[in-house]
Amino acid sequence: MTTDLDLQSAIAALDEYGYEKKASTDLEQARNKQQMGKYIKSLDYSLRRLLILQETVNELVEEKKHELAQQENIQTYKTKIINLSREFNISYEDVLTIMAELQSTK
């Protein structure tokens, strides 16, 4: 009987901890706009610091968008090379070699 009560107490404590962790104002736990807003409000930043934060976030977002666009372009380029290798029935590496040779002759 005591072990059942201890087990139930332990499970209840873990459940409570999980709830507290989800409901905390920790940025790592924020998964939506409302949670992010609650966290930022808890920082109690002045307008000046909020503007700096906004500028920094905007720069990071633009940087991330640029990185994703670059990855997309690279993947598109690789796909085009793969399609060329299939079209001419040669290996991917051979297509790269031919392209490098053509570039060096220009």
C-alpha positions in Angstrom: 0.0 0.0 0.0 2.8 2.4 0.8 4.6 1.7 -2.4 1.4 2.4 -4.3 1.0 5.8 -2.5 4.7 6.6 -3.1 4.3 5.7 -6.8 1.2 7.8 -7.1 3.0 10.7 -5.4 6.0 10.4 -7.7 3.8 10.3 -10.8 1.8 13.3 -9.6 5.1 15.2 -8.9 6.4 14.4 -12.4 3.1 15.5 -14.0 3.2 18.7 -12.0 6.8 19.3 -13.1 5.9 18.7 -16.7 3.0 21.2 -16.4 5.2 23.7 -14.7 7.9 23.3 -17.4 5.3 23.8 -20.2 3.8 26.8 -18.4 7.1 28.5 -17.5 8.2 31.8 -19.0 11.4 30.2 -20.3 12.2 31.1 -23.9 13.3 27.5 -24.6 9.8 26.3 -23.8 8.1 29.0 -26.0 6.5 27.4 -29.0 4.0 29.9 -30.1 3.4 33.7 -30.3 1.6 33.9 -27.0 4.3 32.1 -25.1 7.0 34.2 -26.8 5.1 37.3 -25.9 4.7 36.2 -22.3 8.5 35.6 -22.1 9.4 38.9 -23.6 7.0 40.7 -21.3 8.6 38.9 -18.3 11.9 40.5 -19.3 10.4 44.0 -18.7 12.5 45.6 -21.4 12.4 49.3 -22.1 11.2 50.5 -25.5 14.8 51.1 -26.6 15.8 47.5 -25.7 12.7 46.1 -27.4 13.6 48.0 -30.6 17.1 46.6 -30.5 15.6 43.1 -29.9 13.3 43.6 -32.8 16.1 44.8 -35.1 18.2 41.8 -34.1 15.4 39.4 -34.7 14.6 40.9 -38.1 18.3 40.5 -39.1 18.4 36.9 -37.9 15.2 36.1 -39.8 16.6 37.7 -43.0 19.8 35.7 -42.5 17.9 32.5 -42.1 15.8 33.2 -45.2 18.9 33.8 -47.2 20.5 30.6 -46.0 17.3 28.6 -46.9 17.2 30.3 -50.3 20.9 29.3 -50.9 20.1 25.7 -49.9 17.2 25.6 -52.3 19.4 27.0 -55.1 22.1 24.4 -54.4 19.5 21.6 -54.3 18.0 22.8 -57.6 21.4 23.0 -59.2 22.3 19.5 -58.0 19.0 18.2 -59.4 19.7 19.8 -62.8 23.2 18.1 -62.9 21.6 14.8 -62.0 19.1 15.2 -64.8 21.9 16.0 -67.2 23.8 12.9 -66.2 20.7 10.8 -66.8 19.9 12.5 -70.1 23.4 11.9 -71.5 23.8 8.6 -69.6 27.0 9.6 -67.8 27.9 9.8 -64.1 27.3 12.8 -61.9 31.0 13.2 -61.4 31.7 13.1 -65.1 29.1 15.9 -65.6 30.9 18.0 -62.9 34.3 17.3 -64.6 33.0 18.4 -68.0 31.5 21.5 -66.5 34.8 22.4 -64.8 36.7 21.9 -68.0 34.3 24.1 -69.9 34.6 26.8 -67.2 38.4 26.7 -67.3 38.5 27.1 -71.1 36.4 30.3 -71.0 
